[in-house]
């Protein structure tokens, strides 16, 4: 973002369906006529296969607590990321949806 703010680079659009609050002057591709293009940037926390449900819930609780802390949120925002929490089931559904979308994108690009 520093290069964009310094006008060394020109951002042509964001890949998510909505503008990022931290880069509100950069339009989305959808706003520019590229429909069906929703590829948000995200970071997630994963554990090993077979991780006990109790450990998942405890880790999830600690993540939710940390992300609700104003100091933590500010530090994340300084990295031009928007802190957000999803419970384990919601995140699992999100991953499945994103994986399917990427499969479709890769299939279309291969043809």
Secondary structure as UniProt FT lines:
FT   HELIX           2..5
FT   TURN            6..7
FT   HELIX           21..23
FT   TURN            24..25
FT   HELIX           30..32
FT   TURN            35..36
FT   TURN            49..50
FT   HELIX           53..68
FT   HELIX           70..77
FT   TURN            78..80
FT   HELIX           88..110
//
